[in-house]
C-alpha cells in the first residue's frame, strides 16, 4: 500500500478479492437442504462449546428425530435472513 518513501500506492481490490467464477456464485445462492444441514450437524464435535441455550450439540444429535424438523426450520431461517425470530 505504501512505498518505503511514504508514497501512496493504490490497492487493487480485484486482486485481493477475486470474483466468483461460473456456477460457484449460483451454488452459493441455493437454499440449504435438510440433507446438508444433517450432514453438518452430525459431523460437528458433539461435546464442543455450549450454545446460548446451555445445550451441547450431542443433545440435538441424540434427539434429532424429535427436534430435527424444528431445528431445520430455525437453521434455515437464520441462514437465509441472518435473523432468528
Order of alpha helices (4+ residues) and beta strands (2+ residues): alpha-alpha-alpha-alpha-alpha
